[in-house]
């Protein structure tokens, strides 16, 4: 039974896709939307992120309409949420503490990104709570490399132990 559960947890219907890349040169600086970026151990070149577990942030495209609905907005553009990468087609919760290949790079998801108080200003009253549980994930860089909008995002799992 244990092997079956591990097998099911490692299986995804389809690989995901990198839909959007955003760089923030400083903490409160505007987000620059780019088509291609370089991931290093310190994070994305041109981004103010830091090395380690929080080198890069991701959010699922599927959560953007949910955040919009919960915050009373018609839609929510990714740059308003200040995450680095928007991916679609994968449940990031299902990959927690797992690795993803994105373009030439490999990242490891660590934990959910909690919303910051700026979401109240950005999304309006209730914006903070709209982001709770939908704010994305932070990750470290395992293998540096180039990433490009449209790249396949694929979980990398090790076979379960028997």
PyMOL commands that set and color helices and strands:
alter all, ss='L'
color gray80, all
select helices_A, chain A and resi 2-10+61-71+78-81+92-95+118-123+127-131
alter helices_A, ss='H'
color red, helices_A
select strands_A, chain A and resi 16-24+31-34+36-40+43-44+56-60+85-88+99-102+105-112+137-143+145-148+152-156
alter strands_A, ss='S'
color yellow, strands_A
deselect
rebuild
show_as cartoon
